[in-house]
């Protein structure tokens, strides 16, 4: 027996429905979490590429890229629904740390090709398992360099 999700209208088996509705991107509570997640990692109003999103959601209990594409139609539509600009991954530009004054990466250009040193600054959350909530909860926020 199949039923429809009350948020997005997708049809699925009755056993899968409760789990889907809890993580459905059209669920207002889940969409608020998704929007906050996307804005936390956004740079200058540009949304995350789908590949980077996939890496960052591990342990977050957020919908996968394929589920977002099923509900919104395309990754671009999802990013724009979050109020961010969509750019193809190759068009996303970030700071060039190897050119910053005092950068330790500047010395590495003799060893590594410049393309390897391209990276960007991102915000990461340090999470800890909270047994009462049965989820990972943020305990600290840090800024790190992410190599592309």
ABEGO torsion letter per residue (X at the ends): XBBBBAAAGBBBBAAAAAAAAAABAABAAAAAAAAAAAAAABBGGBBBBAAAAAAAABGAGBBBAAAAAAAAGBAAAAAAAAGBBBBBAAABBBBBAAABBGBAAAAAAAABBAAAABBBBBBBBBBBBBAAAGBBBBABBBBBBBBX
